[in-house]
Amino acid sequence: MSEPHFAVASTFSPRFEAVIAEADRVARIFGARLSVLHAGARSDDKVTWIRDAFVGLGREEIDIYWCDGDKPATALMDATVSEFFDLLIVGAMPGSNETRNFTGGIVRELFTRTPCDLLLIPNPQDEPIENVTACLLVEAHSPRWRSAIPALRSLKPSSISILAADSPFAQARRAFSSSAEQECPLEEMREVLSEITPEIDLRRVQSNTGFILCDIIQDAVPDFIMVESEWINGQRVLPPYLGWLEQVIPSRLFVFGRSPGEVSHIDSPQAK
């Protein structure tokens, strides 16, 4: 299996070093190569700033991709398409209030159009997390939750909370699905994920809008939220019960589900 290639978007904001530190830790956990994307022109000062930050994290060499485009989001997405990254890591909070972390327009655009897996970090931390906790948001009885298993194995969380949404939409989908697609009992999730950690909390949540899930997560404060997405007409689409995640991100959000056109990484002359 080839080495994964992760990229972190750099904006030189006050949270720059914290985002870089989070990306470095994630890349090490997954055994991945890590590069930097910057939507802007190259300058010697920027190169020095980025390289010094990574030297401080024990990385002597780092590839920097200078992304050109009319808008930052477009430039970053073009780079993810041309470089075939496996994961794009983005600091996701331009502002917040006391209870919720809201996304900005750039992050929402990346959310819907980034062709690789995505990790959005609303509150980046300089220091590593102890006793990582994870929350898996799934549709009750849907088999798509299995795409999160490799990431959960790499993260090795001390506990996993499973919130299985059973909305009218989910019930209707099951009614029109084949019998093979329906065969995913909730207890199977517990059994499989208990091989990662014995601390499994499985809850079936009935909700029409999904905002009750947001409230539960806001109270629980897991370190990572894991969700799976689909691609429809060239855009990433979440199930209706997870639509609120495009506006509110309570914690680090792993979004799985590659664009159908995504293929393996090839070399490019852009990295310098």
Secondary structure, 3 states (H helix, E strand, C coil): CCCCEEEEEECCCCCHHHHHHHHHHHHHHHCCEEEEEECCCCCHHHHHHHHHHHHCCCCCCCEEEECCCCCHHHHHHHHHHHHCCCEEEEECCCEECCCCEECCHHHHHHHHHCCCEEEEECCCCCCCCCCCEEEEEEECCCHHHHHHHHHHHHHCCCEEEEEEECCHHHHHHHHHCCHHHHCCCHHHHHHHHCCCCCCEEEEEECCCCCHHHHHHHHHHCCCEEEEECEEECCEEECCHHHHHHHCECCCEEEEECCCCCCCCCCCCCCCC
